[in-house]
Structure formats: C-alpha cells, structure tokens
Amino acid sequence: MAKKDGGELGPALLGFAAGFAAEFVARKALTFAWTRATGEEPPTDLESPEVSLGRALSWAVMAGVGVEVARVLAVRATRKKVHGSAGLEPELVSD
C-alpha cells in the first residue's frame, strides 16, 4: 500500500510512532523540569481564572516549543534512519 505521493506507508507510520513517543517523553520531561523549577505541578486548565496569565503562558510556550522540537527531531531521525538503511536518498521537502 503506497501513499499518494508515491512513498511507502511504512516509513510514514514509523515517523508517526516516533513523533508520538517523542511527544510523550518530552511532555513528561517538561512536567518534571517545571515541577523541580517552580515547586508546583504545571497548570492543567490554562483557561481557568485560578491560574495566573503569566503562569499559563509560560507553561504553554515551554510545552509547545519543547514538544514540537522533540517531535520534529524524532521524525527526522527516524526518516533518515529508514532511508539510510534502505539505501535511499532522503526525500527533499520544499516549504
């Protein structure tokens, strides 16, 4: 079974799984770091009026950037490994 762009489904699924795992691990690590730095658990309901705006924004930025960076690095490493082991050139993506 192939994707529309001619690529195989296997590498895409491996990239998805790597991204999901990286997101899970990054969120756990960020929660641990936040708790160690602030002495409190990170806010879970960012829209709650009981959570200060500064605290809500700090957690949102830290979690958003941290999780996305981990996901991108994991997916890129997985694709590089899959393409390298198959003897293929890494696909070029133009934005």
C-alpha positions in Angstrom: 0.0 0.0 0.0 1.5 3.3 -1.0 0.8 6.9 -0.1 -0.5 9.3 -2.8 2.9 10.9 -3.3 4.5 7.6 -4.2 6.2 7.0 -0.8 5.6 3.9 1.2 3.3 3.7 4.2 5.9 2.0 6.5 8.3 5.0 6.8 5.3 7.3 7.4 4.0 5.0 10.2 7.4 4.8 11.8 7.7 8.6 11.7 4.3 8.9 13.3 5.1 6.5 16.0 8.5 8.2 16.7 6.8 11.6 16.9 4.1 10.2 19.3 6.7 8.6 21.5 8.9 11.8 21.5 5.9 13.9 22.4 5.0 11.7 25.3 8.6 11.6 26.7 9.1 15.4 26.1 5.9 16.2 28.0 6.9 14.0 30.9 10.4 15.6 31.0 9.0 19.1 30.8 6.5 18.4 33.6 9.3 17.1 35.7 11.5 20.2 34.9 8.6 22.6 35.7 7.9 20.9 39.0 11.6 21.0 40.0 12.0 24.6 39.0 8.7 26.0 40.5 7.9 23.5 43.2 4.4 23.2 41.8 2.7 21.0 39.2 2.2 22.7 35.8 -1.2 24.1 35.2 -3.7 21.6 33.6 -6.5 24.0 32.8 -4.9 27.1 31.2 -8.2 28.8 30.8 -9.1 28.7 34.5 -9.2 32.1 36.2 -7.4 30.5 39.2 -4.2 30.1 37.0 -2.3 33.4 36.6 -1.8 34.6 33.0 1.9 34.6 33.3 2.0 31.0 34.6 -0.4 29.8 31.9 1.5 31.5 29.1 4.9 30.2 30.5 3.7 26.7 30.5 2.0 26.9 27.1 5.2 28.3 25.5 7.5 25.9 27.2 5.3 22.8 26.5 4.5 23.8 22.9 8.1 24.6 21.8 9.6 21.7 23.8 7.2 19.1 22.5 7.3 20.3 18.9 11.1 20.3 18.8 11.3 16.8 20.2 8.7 15.6 17.7 10.5 17.1 14.7 13.9 15.8 15.8 12.4 12.3 16.3 10.6 12.2 13.0 13.6 13.5 11.1 16.0 11.0 12.8 13.6 8.1 12.0 13.2 9.1 8.4 17.0 9.5 8.0 17.5 6.0 9.6 14.8 4.4 7.4 16.0 5.9 4.2 19.6 5.2 5.1 19.0 1.5 5.9 17.1 1.1 2.7 19.9 2.7 0.6 17.6 5.6 -0.5 18.3 9.2 -0.7 16.4 11.3 2.0 13.4 12.9 0.4 13.6 16.7 -0.1 10.7 18.6 1.2 10.1 22.1 -0.1 8.0 24.5 2.0 
